[in-house]
């Protein structure tokens, strides 16, 4: 067997594999002899079928199968030994008048080669790193929400803004009759709200469903209509009030603090505000980190210039799916995936150049920490080491989970590496300012 390579350019090559009869003949002969031993052909005793008949019936199929196996193994070994960094898979070149009756064969494969490039983390325009903080309004809103959640309902005679109103929605033509409870804070528009304010138990209010709530999906629960019907539903309904309640805010006292955070963990409103800010900062950090990773990815793709074997990749895309694509479809698919491929190469370069590997011990520790966090959410604050090890072992026995967790861990390692090595334009923003900046 002989394998040679011709480099077309820096990104494309053709590998030629020459296979001679002596490379496969022995294996083919052995398989055919085994077939002969076990062949059941009418008129012949088992094991006594003429070899010529076995070869005639099975010879070419065995030959093709063995040559293809030999071809695949030798090509894979060659790519490994030559340390060729290929994109996609080798594509066999079509050969006219190929003849399996011959003894010697030649096969050619097109290769798409990964480009050589360097990644510069010292970007001309630094990426913005958002440090999200909870402003006074957010803290106060959170405190009011807690007070409402733990407060008491007080029955009233007359509706005022901010009340909770129970009653029955009706529309005979549409077959609607459903008991529901409305938070007036969720009613959209001053005109609709004014219809409730001043009303009493027993009063009936006529409302239009279109624009009644901030989200049309609310109609699904309040009217018990189908999801698709709720969208742009524009009918009149009658709402007869059966109960009016005002939620009295819970006192900001030690009893509430202990209920929220455990005994004496928080002892004043000032400490409560600090705790809310601290918890918000942890939650915001995840969102900030995710956005930072997205922005770093975009910045590195833009700043790292290299060519790709475009024509080869488009040909490869045509063949790689469940069904073949046309040239136009493959070109369109390439345009969609080019940016992702570029970052895969950039990420691989950063990982390899800086030894950012994920080993089993890293993965086990990462998995165990995730398990502890989940268990803490359900009140299990101090699981035993054996319990954690048993759960981790079950999770890591699933290859799909191993792949998913490995990708998460590598993403975290990369982000920490970028934070350490790159310069950022740091901005302290409120959550509202962060959302505006991201979705501007």
Buried (B, 14 or more C-beta within 10 A) or exposed (E): EEBEBEEEEEBBBBBBBEBEEEBBEEBBBEBBEEBBEEBEBEEEEEEEBEEEEBBEBBBEEBBEBBBEEBBEEBBEEBBEEEEBEBBBEBBEEEEEEEEEEEEEBEBBBBBBBBBEBEBEBEBEEEBBBBBBBBBEEBBEEBBEEBBBEBBEEEEBEEBEEEBBBBBBBBBEEBEBBBEBEBEBEEBEEEEBBEBBBEBEBEBEBEBBBEEBBEEBEBBBEBBBBEEEEBEEBEBEBBBBBEEBBBBEBBEBEEEBBBEBBEEEEBEEEEEBBEBBBEEBBEEBEEBBBEBBBEBBBEBBBEBBEBEBBBBBBBBBBBEBEEEEBEEEBBBBBBEEEBEEBBBEBBBEBBBEEEEBEBEEEBBBEBBBEBBBEEBEEEEEEEBEEEEBEEBBEEBBEEEEEBEEBBEBBBBBBBBEBBEEEBEBEEEEBBBEBBEEEEEE
